[in-house]
Amino acid sequence: MKTIAILMLIAIGAANATVNAIVSVLPEKTFVDAIGGDKVHTTVMVLPGNSPHAYEPKPSQMKEISKADIYFAIGVEFEAAWLPKFANQNRQMVIVDASKGITKSAIKAHHHEKKPQTKREHQHEGLDPHIWTSPANVKIIAANIYQTLISQDPTGSDYYKKNYEAFLKHVDTTDQEIKTILSHTPKGAKFMVFHPAWGYFAKAYNLTQIAIEAGGKNPKPKQVIRLIKEAKDEQVKAVFTAPEFSQKVAEQIAKEVGVPVVAISPLNPNWSQNLIGLAKAIAQ
């Protein structure tokens, strides 16, 4: 009887879902689920453990595109090649830029060479797509999601509004907790990461990220030596890595400095606890 009851609840939830949405990355799914609740069925494109920089959708995901009402783009790299194909696959699907209204920053990779950066190298780095690492940006993303949902499903407006307002409070609570955690951390304090994915977080809380890789390339041996010296001079507490990237160089630097390697991905769907965990590791 218990199994039958569970199946009935699942069936009811599926029946209530009036909008089929697809998002590019897992944090987006968290935001859409929070606002859309059981009225929205959300599918994520970049599967766990993969990088959105050069992702190629699976055939099964292209089938999901055919059934979708909305695609929430956010500006990650693979979208440039695939959004036109998605639009071709489903001409009825609305493609929404969830990052609309956010001023994106250049990726502030840490340059290990003393020579000035060339124009070509600067262009290669481009704009940082990891906008959801800043609570202020998440509120803008949430507003874009909310406005899209009430436009696509006007009958659910009151429901979406209630969820949206509750989510904004959750974002504010997260922001305040991070500020409390970092209240004794000096302004401009540096933390070391493998991939420069935390620029918006750093800017929001007056921190500086030191990136190990620059322009998608691992540092050369001489550059690693400089990074080790800088990490010691700045008294970094940990080296942060993500499962989407190689751990080897990060582990080498951490071993020399005598600090742990902390795995933390900007693609973690548990957005709030992920940022809070990062703040605690930096402040320790």
PyMOL commands that set and color helices and strands:
alter all, ss='L'
color gray80, all
select helices_A, chain A and resi 2-16+26-39+59-67+78-89+119-125+131-133+135-152+154-181+199-204+221-233+248-257+271-283
alter helices_A, ss='H'
color red, helices_A
select strands_A, chain A and resi 19-23+40-44+70-73+94-97+189-193+207-211+239-241+261-263
alter strands_A, ss='S'
color yellow, strands_A
deselect
rebuild
show_as cartoon
